[in-house]
Each structure stands twice: as C-alpha cells, then as structure tokens.
Amino acid sequence: MVLCDQAAEGARIASASRIIGVDLNAKRFDEAKKFGVTEFVNPKDHDKPVHEVLAEMTIGGVDQSIECTFIVKELELEKFITHEVSFLEINKAFELMLRGEGLRCIIRMDA
C-alpha cells in the first residue's frame, strides 16, 4: 500500500466507523489493519461486482469512497517532489512541510 495507507489513515483520524479495504492481494490485509482498515474485500472471492458486495455489506452503500489505483508505469512521481535537501538540512524539510510549501521532499543521505 502506498497511497491507500494514507487514505485509510485519514479515514481513521476522521473517526470513520468502518474502513473497508478492497484489494486483489489478501496478504495486504494485515498491513492495512495498521492504518485503520477494519474490513477487507478481495473481489476474486465473489461472483458479483465489488460495488454490489460493498452495497450489501453496508446496506446500501458507503458514505465516502476513495479509489487508490497504483499502476507504477503510469505514475509520474517526479512531479510530486517539490524540494530536495541534504541530511544536514533535514530541519529545512520539516519547516517546508509545516508551512505547507511542498508536496514531497527528498532527503539526500550523502551529505
């Protein structure tokens, strides 16, 4: 889980009563629990579309839904990196984060 862990953590912090993770890899459920996922659905375990499974589980549907599809070859990670600092400048990275002046900061360990 990359982006989905952040979405689940956000839902947990917002006091969501149920956080349902959907993934084709059932091995990810234990890791997802650490971020607040309370239930897990593997679409391969059902004979109907996953949205129908979720509607049945929730008696009509969920209040909020976040899709986190992670296809590495289509993701342009470079555009999310807004700053780069050396390890000696790690405090600058925190300042940028706290001021909301960047998305992601790379911290180089070489200096």
C-alpha distances in whole Angstrom, upper triangle without the diagonal:
4,6,6,6,9,10,10,12,14,15,16,18,20,21,19,21,18,15,14,11,11,10,12,11,12,11,8,10,11,8,8,11,11,10,13,12,15,15,13,15,15,17,18,20,22,25,24,22,19,21,24,22,20,24,25,23,24,27,27,24,21,22,19,16,14,12,9,10,9,12,12,16,16,14,17,15,19,20,17,19,22,24,24,26,27,26,30,29,26,27,28,24,24,27,25,22,25,27,24,25,22,19,17,20,20,22,24,25,28,30
4,6,6,7,9,11,12,13,15,16,17,19,21,20,22,20,16,16,13,14,13,15,14,16,15,11,14,15,11,11,14,13,11,14,14,18,18,17,18,18,20,21,23,25,28,27,24,21,22,26,24,22,26,28,25,25,29,29,25,22,23,19,17,13,12,9,10,8,11,11,15,15,12,14,12,16,16,14,15,19,20,21,23,24,23,27,26,23,25,25,21,21,24,22,19,22,24,21,22,19,15,14,16,16,19,21,22,25,27
4,5,5,7,9,10,11,13,15,16,17,19,18,20,19,15,15,12,13,13,16,16,17,17,13,15,16,13,12,15,14,11,14,14,17,18,17,18,18,20,22,24,25,28,26,23,20,21,24,23,21,24,26,24,24,27,26,23,20,20,16,14,10,10,6,8,8,11,12,15,14,12,14,12,15,15,13,15,18,20,21,23,25,25,28,26,23,25,24,21,21,23,21,18,20,22,19,20,17,13,13,16,17,20,22,24,27,29
4,5,5,6,8,10,11,12,14,15,17,15,17,15,11,11,9,10,10,14,14,15,15,11,12,14,11,9,12,12,9,11,10,14,14,13,14,15,17,19,21,22,25,23,21,17,18,21,20,17,20,23,20,20,24,23,20,17,17,14,11,8,8,5,8,9,13,14,17,17,14,17,16,19,19,16,19,21,23,24,26,28,28,31,29,26,27,27,24,23,26,24,20,22,24,21,23,20,17,17,20,21,23,26,27,30,32
4,5,5,6,9,10,10,12,14,15,14,17,15,11,12,10,12,12,15,15,15,14,11,11,12,9,7,9,9,6,9,9,13,14,13,16,17,19,21,22,24,27,26,23,20,20,24,22,19,22,24,22,21,25,25,21,18,19,16,14,11,12,9,12,12,15,16,20,19,17,19,17,20,20,17,19,21,23,24,25,27,26,29,27,24,25,26,22,21,24,23,19,21,23,21,23,20,17,16,19,20,21,24,25,29,30
4,5,5,6,9,10,10,12,14,14,17,16,12,14,12,15,15,19,18,19,18,14,15,15,12,10,12,11,8,10,11,15,16,16,18,20,22,24,25,27,29,28,25,22,22,25,24,21,24,26,23,22,26,26,22,19,18,15,14,11,12,10,13,13,17,17,21,20,17,18,16,19,19,15,17,19,20,22,23,25,25,27,26,22,23,23,20,19,21,20,16,18,20,17,19,17,14,14,17,18,20,23,25,28,29
4,5,5,6,9,10,11,13,11,14,13,10,11,10,12,14,18,18,18,19,15,15,16,14,11,13,12,9,10,10,13,15,15,16,18,20,23,24,24,27,25,22,19,19,22,21,18,20,23,20,19,23,22,18,15,14,11,10,7,9,8,12,13,17,18,21,20,17,19,18,21,20,17,19,21,23,25,27,29,28,31,29,26,26,26,23,22,24,22,18,20,22,19,21,19,16,16,20,21,24,27,28,32,33
4,5,5,6,9,10,11,9,12,10,7,9,8,11,13,17,17,16,17,13,12,13,11,8,9,9,6,6,6,10,11,12,14,16,19,21,22,23,26,24,22,18,18,21,19,16,19,21,18,17,21,21,18,14,14,12,11,9,11,10,14,15,19,20,23,22,20,22,21,24,23,20,22,24,26,27,29,31,30,32,31,27,28,28,25,23,26,24,21,22,24,21,24,22,19,19,22,24,25,29,30,33,35
4,5,5,6,9,10,10,12,12,9,12,12,15,16,20,19,19,19,15,14,14,12,9,10,9,5,6,8,11,14,15,18,20,22,25,25,26,30,28,26,22,22,25,23,20,22,24,21,20,24,24,21,17,17,14,14,12,14,13,17,17,21,22,25,24,22,23,21,24,23,20,22,23,24,26,27,29,27,30,28,25,25,25,22,20,23,22,18,19,21,19,22,20,18,18,20,22,24,27,28,31,32
4,5,5,6,9,9,12,12,10,13,13,16,18,22,22,22,22,18,17,18,16,13,13,12,9,9,11,13,16,17,19,22,24,27,27,28,31,29,26,23,22,25,23,20,22,24,22,20,23,23,20,16,15,12,12,11,14,13,17,18,22,23,26,24,22,23,21,24,23,19,21,22,24,26,27,29,28,30,28,25,25,25,22,20,22,21,17,18,20,17,20,19,16,18,20,23,24,28,29,33,34
4,5,5,6,5,9,9,7,10,11,15,17,21,21,21,21,18,16,17,16,12,12,13,9,8,9,11,13,15,17,20,22,25,25,25,28,26,24,20,19,22,20,17,19,21,18,16,20,20,16,13,11,9,10,10,13,14,17,19,23,24,27,26,24,25,24,27,25,22,24,26,27,29,31,33,32,34,32,29,29,29,26,24,26,25,21,21,23,21,24,22,20,21,24,26,28,31,33,36,37
4,5,5,6,8,9,8,11,12,16,18,22,22,21,21,17,15,16,15,12,10,10,7,5,8,10,13,15,18,21,23,26,26,26,30,28,26,22,22,24,22,19,21,22,19,17,21,21,19,15,14,13,14,13,16,16,20,21,25,26,30,28,26,28,26,29,28,24,26,27,29,30,31,33,31,34,32,28,28,29,26,24,26,25,22,22,24,22,25,24,22,22,25,27,28,31,32,36,37
4,5,8,10,12,11,15,16,19,22,25,25,24,24,20,19,19,17,14,14,12,10,9,12,13,16,19,21,24,26,29,29,30,33,31,29,25,25,27,25,22,24,25,22,20,24,24,21,17,16,14,16,15,18,18,22,23,26,27,31,29,27,28,26,28,27,24,25,26,27,29,30,31,30,32,30,26,26,27,24,21,23,23,19,19,21,19,23,22,20,21,24,26,27,30,31,35,36
4,6,9,11,11,14,16,19,22,26,26,25,26,22,20,21,20,17,16,15,12,11,13,14,17,19,22,25,26,30,29,30,33,30,28,24,23,25,24,21,22,24,21,19,22,22,19,15,13,12,14,14,17,18,22,23,27,28,32,30,27,29,27,29,28,25,27,27,29,31,32,34,33,35,33,29,28,29,26,24,25,24,21,20,22,20,24,23,21,23,26,28,30,33,34,38,38
4,6,9,10,13,16,19,22,26,26,25,25,22,20,20,19,16,15,15,12,10,12,12,15,18,21,24,26,29,28,29,32,30,28,24,23,25,23,20,21,22,19,17,20,20,18,15,13,13,15,16,19,20,23,25,29,30,34,32,30,32,30,32,31,28,30,31,32,34,35,37,35,37,35,32,31,32,29,27,28,28,24,23,26,24,27,27,25,26,29,31,32,36,37,40,41
4,6,7,10,13,16,19,23,23,22,23,20,18,19,18,15,14,15,12,9,10,10,12,15,17,21,22,26,25,25,28,26,24,20,19,21,19,16,17,18,16,13,16,17,14,11,10,10,12,13,16,18,21,23,27,29,32,30,28,30,29,32,31,28,30,31,33,35,36,38,37,39,37,33,33,34,31,28,30,29,26,25,27,25,29,28,25,26,29,32,33,36,37,41,42
4,7,10,13,16,20,23,23,22,23,20,17,18,19,15,14,15,13,10,10,8,11,14,16,20,22,25,24,24,27,25,24,20,19,20,18,15,16,17,14,12,14,16,14,11,11,12,14,15,18,20,23,25,29,31,34,33,31,33,32,35,34,31,33,35,36,38,39,41,39,42,40,36,36,37,34,32,33,33,29,29,31,29,32,31,29,30,33,35,36,39,40,44,45
4,6,10,13,16,19,20,18,20,17,14,16,16,13,12,14,12,9,7,6,7,10,13,16,18,21,20,20,23,22,20,17,16,17,15,12,13,14,11,9,13,14,12,9,10,11,12,13,16,17,20,22,26,28,32,30,29,31,30,34,33,30,32,34,36,37,39,40,39,42,40,37,37,37,34,32,34,33,30,30,32,30,33,31,28,29,32,34,35,38,39,43,44
4,6,10,13,17,17,16,17,14,12,14,14,10,9,12,10,7,5,5,6,8,11,14,16,19,19,19,22,21,19,15,15,17,14,11,14,15,12,11,15,15,13,10,11,10,10,11,13,14,17,19,22,25,28,27,25,28,27,30,29,26,29,31,33,34,36,37,36,39,37,34,34,35,31,30,32,31,27,28,30,27,30,28,25,26,29,31,32,35,36,40,41
4,7,10,13,14,13,15,13,10,13,13,10,10,13,11,9,6,6,5,5,7,11,12,16,15,15,18,17,15,12,12,14,11,9,12,13,10,10,14,14,11,9,12,11,9,10,11,13,15,17,21,23,26,25,24,27,27,30,30,27,30,32,34,35,37,39,38,41,39,36,36,37,33,32,34,33,29,30,32,30,32,30,27,27,30,31,33,36,37,41,42
4,7,10,11,10,12,9,8,11,11,8,9,12,10,10,6,8,6,5,6,9,11,14,14,15,18,17,15,11,12,15,12,10,14,15,12,13,17,17,14,12,14,13,10,10,10,10,12,14,17,20,23,22,21,24,24,27,27,25,27,30,32,33,35,36,35,39,37,34,35,35,32,31,33,32,28,30,32,29,31,28,25,25,28,29,31,34,34,38,40
4,7,9,9,12,10,9,13,13,10,12,15,14,13,10,11,9,6,5,6,7,10,11,12,15,14,12,8,10,13,11,9,13,14,13,14,17,17,14,13,16,14,11,10,9,10,10,13,15,18,21,21,20,24,23,27,27,25,28,31,33,34,36,38,37,40,39,36,37,37,34,33,35,34,30,32,34,31,33,30,26,26,29,30,32,35,36,39,41
4,5,7,9,8,8,12,12,10,13,16,15,15,12,13,11,8,7,5,7,9,11,12,15,15,13,10,13,15,13,13,16,17,16,17,21,21,18,17,19,17,14,13,11,10,10,11,13,16,19,19,19,22,22,26,26,25,27,30,32,33,35,37,36,39,38,35,37,37,33,33,36,34,31,33,35,32,33,30,26,26,29,29,31,33,34,37,40
4,6,9,9,10,14,14,13,16,18,18,18,15,17,14,10,8,5,6,7,9,11,14,14,13,11,14,16,14,15,18,19,18,20,23,23,20,20,22,21,17,16,14,13,11,12,14,16,19,19,20,23,24,27,28,27,29,32,34,35,37,38,38,41,40,37,39,40,36,36,39,37,34,36,38,35,36,33,29,28,31,31,33,35,35,38,41
4,5,6,8,11,11,11,14,16,16,17,14,16,14,10,10,7,9,9,11,14,17,18,16,14,17,19,17,17,21,21,20,22,25,25,23,22,24,22,19,18,16,14,13,13,15,16,19,20,20,24,23,27,28,27,29,32,34,34,36,37,36,39,39,36,38,38,34,34,37,36,33,35,37,34,36,32,29,28,30,30,31,33,33,36,39
4,5,6,9,10,10,12,15,16,16,13,14,11,8,8,6,10,10,10,13,17,18,17,15,18,19,16,16,20,20,18,20,23,24,22,21,24,22,20,19,17,16,16,16,18,20,23,24,24,27,26,30,31,29,31,34,36,36,38,38,37,41,40,37,39,39,36,35,38,37,34,36,38,36,37,34,30,29,32,31,33,35,35,38,40
4,6,7,8,9,11,13,15,16,13,15,13,10,12,10,14,13,14,17,20,21,21,18,21,23,20,20,24,23,21,23,27,28,25,24,26,24,22,20,19,17,17,16,18,20,23,24,23,27,25,29,30,28,30,33,34,34,35,36,34,38,38,35,37,38,34,34,37,36,33,35,37,35,36,33,30,28,30,30,31,32,32,35,38
4,6,5,6,9,10,11,13,11,13,12,9,11,10,14,14,15,18,21,22,20,17,20,22,19,18,22,23,20,22,25,26,23,21,23,21,19,17,16,14,14,14,16,18,21,22,21,24,23,26,27,25,27,30,31,31,33,33,32,35,35,32,33,34,31,30,33,32,29,31,34,31,33,30,26,25,27,27,28,30,30,33,35
4,5,5,6,9,10,10,8,9,8,6,9,10,13,14,14,17,20,21,20,16,19,20,17,16,20,20,17,19,23,24,21,19,21,20,18,17,16,15,16,16,19,21,24,25,24,27,25,29,30,27,29,32,33,33,35,35,34,37,37,33,35,36,32,31,34,33,30,31,34,32,34,31,28,27,29,29,30,32,32,36,38
4,5,5,7,10,10,9,10,10,10,13,13,17,18,17,20,24,24,24,20,22,24,21,20,23,23,20,22,25,27,24,22,24,22,21,20,19,18,19,19,22,23,26,27,26,28,27,30,31,28,29,32,33,33,34,34,33,36,35,32,33,35,31,30,34,33,30,31,34,32,34,31,28,27,29,29,29,31,31,34,37
4,5,6,8,10,9,11,12,11,14,15,18,19,19,22,26,26,24,21,23,25,22,21,24,25,22,23,27,28,25,22,24,22,20,18,18,16,17,16,19,20,24,24,23,25,23,26,27,25,26,29,29,29,30,31,29,32,32,28,30,31,28,27,30,29,26,28,31,29,30,28,25,23,25,25,26,28,27,31,33
4,5,5,7,5,8,9,9,12,13,16,18,18,20,24,24,22,18,20,22,19,18,21,22,19,19,23,24,21,19,20,18,16,15,15,13,15,15,19,20,23,24,22,24,23,26,27,24,25,28,29,29,31,32,30,33,32,29,30,31,28,27,30,29,25,27,29,27,29,27,23,23,25,25,26,29,29,33,34
4,5,5,5,6,8,9,13,15,18,20,19,21,25,25,24,20,21,23,20,18,21,22,18,19,23,24,21,19,20,19,18,17,17,16,19,19,22,23,27,27,25,28,26,29,30,27,28,30,31,32,33,34,32,35,34,30,31,33,29,28,31,30,27,28,31,29,31,29,26,25,27,28,28,31,31,35,36
4,6,7,10,12,13,16,18,21,23,23,25,29,28,27,23,24,26,24,21,25,25,22,22,26,27,24,21,22,20,19,18,19,17,20,19,23,23,27,27,25,27,25,28,28,25,26,28,29,29,30,30,28,31,31,27,28,29,26,24,28,27,24,25,28,26,29,26,24,23,24,25,25,28,28,32,33
4,6,9,12,13,16,18,21,23,23,25,28,27,25,22,22,25,22,20,23,24,21,20,24,25,22,19,19,17,16,15,16,14,17,17,21,22,25,25,23,25,23,26,26,22,24,26,27,27,28,30,28,31,29,26,27,28,24,23,26,25,21,22,25,23,26,24,21,20,22,23,24,27,28,31,33
4,6,9,11,14,17,20,22,22,23,27,26,24,20,21,23,20,18,20,21,18,17,21,22,19,16,17,15,15,14,16,15,18,19,23,24,28,27,25,27,25,29,28,25,27,29,30,31,32,33,31,34,33,29,29,31,27,25,28,28,24,24,27,25,28,26,23,23,26,27,28,31,31,35,36
4,6,7,11,13,16,19,18,20,23,22,21,17,17,19,17,14,17,18,15,15,19,20,17,14,15,14,13,13,14,14,17,18,21,23,27,26,24,27,25,29,29,26,28,30,31,32,34,35,33,36,35,32,32,33,30,28,31,30,26,27,30,27,30,28,25,25,27,28,30,33,33,37,38
4,7,10,14,17,19,18,19,22,22,21,17,17,19,16,13,16,16,13,13,17,18,16,14,15,15,15,15,17,17,19,21,24,26,30,29,28,31,29,33,32,29,31,34,35,36,37,39,37,40,39,35,35,37,33,31,34,33,30,30,33,31,33,31,28,28,31,32,33,36,37,40,42
4,7,10,13,15,14,15,19,18,17,14,15,16,12,11,14,14,10,11,15,16,14,13,15,15,14,15,16,16,18,20,23,26,29,28,27,30,29,33,33,30,33,35,37,38,39,40,39,42,41,37,38,39,35,34,37,36,32,33,35,33,35,33,30,30,33,34,35,38,38,42,44
4,7,10,12,11,12,16,16,15,11,13,14,11,10,14,14,11,13,16,17,15,14,17,16,14,14,14,15,16,18,20,23,26,26,25,28,28,31,31,29,31,34,36,37,38,40,38,42,41,37,38,39,35,34,37,36,32,34,36,33,35,33,29,29,32,33,34,37,37,41,43
4,6,9,8,9,12,12,11,8,10,12,8,8,12,12,10,12,15,16,14,14,17,16,14,15,14,14,15,17,20,22,25,25,25,28,28,32,32,30,32,35,37,38,40,42,41,44,43,39,41,41,37,37,39,38,34,36,38,35,37,34,31,31,34,34,36,38,39,42,45
4,5,6,8,11,11,11,8,12,13,10,11,15,15,13,16,18,19,17,17,20,19,16,16,15,15,14,16,18,21,23,23,24,27,27,31,32,30,32,35,37,38,40,42,41,44,43,40,42,42,38,38,40,39,36,37,39,36,38,35,31,31,34,34,36,38,39,42,44
4,5,6,8,8,7,6,9,10,9,10,13,14,13,16,18,18,16,17,20,19,16,16,14,15,14,16,18,21,23,23,24,27,28,32,32,30,33,36,39,40,42,43,43,46,45,42,44,44,40,40,42,40,37,39,41,38,39,36,32,32,35,36,38,40,41,44,46
4,6,8,9,10,9,13,13,11,14,17,16,16,19,21,21,20,20,24,23,20,20,18,18,16,18,19,22,24,24,25,29,30,33,34,33,35,38,41,41,44,45,44,48,47,44,46,46,42,42,45,43,40,42,44,40,42,39,35,35,37,37,40,41,42,45,47
4,7,9,10,10,13,13,10,13,16,15,14,17,19,20,19,20,23,23,20,21,19,20,19,21,22,25,27,27,28,32,32,36,37,35,38,41,43,44,46,47,46,49,49,45,47,47,44,43,46,44,41,43,45,42,43,41,37,37,39,39,41,43,44,47,49
4,6,8,8,11,10,8,11,13,12,13,16,17,18,17,18,22,22,20,21,19,20,20,22,23,27,28,28,29,33,34,37,37,36,39,42,44,45,47,49,48,52,51,47,49,49,45,45,47,46,42,44,46,43,44,42,38,38,41,41,43,45,46,49,52
4,7,9,12,10,9,13,14,13,15,18,18,18,18,20,24,24,22,23,21,23,22,24,25,28,30,29,31,34,35,39,39,38,41,44,46,48,50,52,51,55,53,50,52,52,48,48,50,48,45,47,48,45,47,44,40,40,43,44,46,48,49,52,55
4,6,8,7,7,10,11,11,13,16,16,15,15,17,21,21,19,20,19,21,20,23,24,27,29,28,29,33,34,38,37,36,40,42,45,46,49,51,50,54,52,49,51,50,47,46,49,46,43,45,46,43,45,42,38,39,42,43,45,47,49,52,54
4,6,6,7,9,10,11,13,15,16,14,13,15,19,18,16,17,15,17,17,20,21,25,26,25,26,30,31,34,34,33,36,39,42,43,46,48,48,51,49,46,48,47,44,43,45,43,40,42,43,40,41,39,35,36,39,40,42,45,46,49,51
4,5,5,6,9,10,10,12,14,13,11,12,16,15,13,14,13,15,15,18,19,23,25,24,24,28,29,32,32,31,34,36,39,41,43,45,45,48,46,43,45,44,41,40,42,40,37,39,40,37,38,36,32,33,36,37,40,42,43,46,48
4,5,5,6,9,10,10,12,10,8,10,13,13,11,13,12,15,15,19,21,24,26,25,25,28,29,33,32,31,34,36,39,41,43,46,45,48,47,44,45,44,41,40,42,40,36,38,39,36,37,35,32,33,36,38,40,43,44,47,49
4,5,5,6,9,10,10,9,9,11,15,15,14,16,16,19,19,22,24,28,29,28,29,32,33,37,36,34,38,40,43,45,47,49,49,52,50,47,48,48,44,43,45,43,40,41,42,39,41,39,35,36,40,41,44,46,48,51,53
4,5,5,6,9,10,10,9,11,15,16,14,16,16,18,19,22,24,27,29,28,29,32,33,36,36,34,37,40,42,44,46,48,47,50,49,46,47,47,43,42,44,43,39,40,42,39,41,39,35,36,39,40,43,45,46,49,51
4,5,5,6,8,8,6,7,11,12,11,13,14,16,17,21,23,26,29,27,27,31,31,35,34,32,35,37,40,41,44,46,45,48,46,43,44,44,40,39,41,40,36,37,39,36,38,36,32,33,37,38,40,43,44,47,49
4,6,5,6,5,4,7,11,12,12,15,16,19,20,24,26,29,32,30,30,33,34,37,36,34,37,39,42,44,46,49,48,51,49,46,46,46,43,42,43,42,38,39,40,37,40,38,34,36,39,41,43,46,47,51,52
4,5,5,6,7,10,14,15,15,18,19,22,23,26,28,32,34,33,33,36,36,40,39,37,40,42,45,47,49,51,50,53,51,48,49,49,45,44,46,44,41,42,43,40,43,41,37,38,42,43,45,48,49,53,55
4,6,8,8,9,13,14,14,17,18,20,22,25,27,31,33,32,32,35,35,38,38,36,38,41,43,45,47,48,47,50,49,45,46,46,43,41,43,42,38,39,41,38,41,39,35,36,40,41,43,46,47,50,52
4,6,5,6,9,12,12,16,17,20,22,25,28,31,34,32,32,35,35,38,37,35,38,40,42,44,46,48,47,50,48,44,45,45,42,40,42,40,37,37,39,36,39,37,34,35,39,40,42,45,47,50,52
4,6,9,11,14,15,19,20,23,25,28,31,34,37,35,35,38,38,41,40,38,41,43,45,47,49,51,50,53,51,48,48,48,45,43,45,44,40,40,42,39,42,40,37,39,42,44,46,49,50,54,55
4,7,10,12,13,17,18,22,23,27,30,33,35,33,33,36,36,40,38,36,40,41,44,46,48,51,50,53,51,48,48,48,44,43,44,43,39,40,41,38,40,39,36,38,41,43,45,48,50,53,55
4,7,9,10,13,15,18,20,24,26,29,32,30,29,32,33,36,34,32,36,37,40,42,45,47,46,49,47,44,44,44,41,39,41,39,36,36,37,34,37,35,32,34,37,39,42,45,46,50,51
4,6,7,10,13,16,18,22,25,28,30,28,27,30,30,33,32,30,33,34,37,39,41,44,43,46,44,40,40,40,37,36,37,35,32,33,34,31,33,32,29,31,34,36,38,42,43,46,48
4,7,10,14,17,19,23,26,29,31,29,28,30,30,33,31,29,32,33,36,38,40,43,42,45,42,39,39,39,36,34,35,34,30,30,31,29,31,30,28,30,33,35,38,41,43,46,47
4,7,10,13,16,19,22,25,28,25,24,26,26,29,27,25,28,29,32,34,37,39,39,41,39,36,36,35,32,31,32,30,27,28,29,26,28,27,24,26,29,32,34,37,39,43,44
4,7,10,13,16,19,22,24,22,21,23,23,27,25,23,26,28,31,33,35,38,37,40,38,35,35,35,31,30,32,30,27,28,29,25,28,26,23,24,28,30,33,36,37,41,42
4,6,10,13,16,18,21,19,17,20,20,23,21,19,23,24,27,29,32,34,34,37,35,32,32,32,28,28,29,27,24,25,26,23,25,23,19,21,25,26,29,32,34,37,39
4,6,9,12,15,18,15,15,18,18,21,20,19,22,24,27,29,32,34,34,37,35,32,33,33,29,29,30,28,25,27,28,24,26,23,20,21,24,26,29,31,33,36,38
4,6,10,12,15,13,12,15,15,18,18,16,19,22,24,26,29,31,31,34,32,29,31,30,26,26,28,26,23,25,26,23,24,21,18,18,22,23,26,28,30,33,35
4,6,9,12,10,10,14,14,18,18,17,20,23,25,27,29,32,32,35,33,31,33,32,28,28,31,28,25,28,29,25,26,23,19,19,23,23,26,28,30,33,35
4,6,9,9,8,11,12,15,16,15,17,21,23,24,27,29,29,32,31,29,31,30,26,27,29,27,24,27,28,25,25,22,18,18,21,21,24,25,27,30,32
4,6,6,6,10,11,15,16,16,18,22,24,25,28,30,30,34,32,30,32,31,28,29,31,28,26,30,30,27,27,23,20,19,22,22,25,26,28,30,33
4,5,5,8,9,12,14,14,16,19,21,22,25,26,27,31,30,28,30,29,26,27,30,27,25,28,29,26,26,22,19,17,19,19,22,23,25,27,29
4,6,8,10,13,14,15,17,21,23,23,26,28,29,33,32,30,33,31,28,30,32,29,27,31,31,28,27,24,21,19,21,21,24,24,26,28,31
4,6,9,12,12,14,16,19,22,23,26,29,30,33,32,30,32,31,27,29,31,28,26,30,30,26,26,22,19,19,21,21,24,25,28,29,32
4,6,9,9,10,13,16,19,20,23,25,26,30,28,26,29,27,24,25,27,24,22,26,26,23,22,18,15,15,17,17,21,22,25,27,29
4,6,6,8,10,13,16,17,20,23,25,28,26,25,27,25,22,24,25,22,21,24,24,21,20,16,14,13,15,15,19,20,23,25,27
4,6,6,7,11,13,14,17,20,21,24,22,21,23,22,18,20,22,19,18,21,22,19,18,14,11,10,12,12,15,17,19,21,23
4,5,5,8,11,11,15,18,20,23,21,20,22,20,17,20,21,18,17,21,21,18,16,13,11,10,11,11,14,15,19,20,22
4,6,7,11,13,16,19,22,24,22,21,22,20,17,20,20,17,16,20,19,16,14,11,9,9,11,12,16,18,21,23,24
4,6,9,12,15,18,20,22,20,18,20,18,15,16,18,14,13,17,17,14,12,9,6,6,9,10,14,16,20,22,23
4,6,8,11,14,16,19,16,15,17,15,12,14,16,12,12,16,16,13,11,8,6,5,6,7,11,13,16,18,19
4,7,10,14,16,18,15,15,16,13,11,13,13,10,11,14,13,11,8,5,6,6,6,8,11,14,17,19,19
4,7,10,13,14,11,11,13,10,8,11,12,9,10,14,13,12,9,7,8,7,5,6,9,11,14,16,16
4,7,10,12,9,10,12,10,8,12,13,11,12,16,16,15,13,10,11,9,5,5,6,7,11,12,12
4,7,8,6,7,9,8,7,11,12,11,13,15,16,16,14,12,14,11,7,6,5,6,9,10,9
4,5,5,7,10,9,9,12,14,14,15,18,19,19,17,16,17,14,10,8,5,5,6,7,6
4,5,5,9,10,9,12,14,14,15,18,19,20,19,17,18,15,11,9,6,6,5,7,6
4,6,8,9,10,12,14,15,16,18,19,21,19,19,20,17,14,12,9,9,8,9,6
4,5,5,7,9,10,11,13,15,16,17,16,15,17,15,11,11,8,9,10,12,9
4,5,5,7,9,10,11,13,14,16,15,14,15,13,10,10,7,9,10,12,11
4,5,5,6,9,10,10,12,14,14,14,16,14,11,13,10,13,14,16,14
4,5,5,6,9,10,11,12,11,11,14,13,10,11,10,13,14,16,14
4,5,5,6,9,10,11,10,9,11,9,6,8,8,11,13,16,14
4,5,5,6,9,10,10,10,12,11,9,11,11,14,16,18,17
4,5,5,6,8,9,10,12,12,11,14,13,16,18,21,19
4,6,5,6,5,6,9,9,8,12,12,16,18,20,19
4,5,5,6,6,8,8,8,12,13,16,18,21,21
4,5,8,9,11,12,12,15,16,19,21,24,23
4,5,8,11,13,13,16,17,21,23,26,24
4,6,8,10,12,15,17,20,23,26,25
4,7,9,10,14,16,19,22,24,23
4,6,7,11,13,16,19,22,21
4,7,10,13,16,19,22,22
4,7,10,13,16,18,19
4,6,10,13,15,15
4,6,9,12,13
4,6,9,10
4,6,7
4,6
4
